[in-house]
Amino acid sequence: MEERKKTGRPPVAPDKELVHGTLRLTRAQWEKVRMAGVPALRLLIDRWRPKKP
């Protein structure tokens, strides 16, 4: 018998997996996100270095 092809999305590495969350921003901040786009926001978050306590 022939093997069936796998369907669906390929597996994603754990460090690349997207997780759903909630973020509260002002209308002006959301407008900036809409204008720049989510990829720009993700780039900024990746570059962000939080201050150590």
PyMOL commands that set and color helices and strands:
alter all, ss='L'
color gray80, all
select helices_A, chain A and resi 14-16+27-36+38-47
alter helices_A, ss='H'
color red, helices_A
deselect
rebuild
show_as cartoon
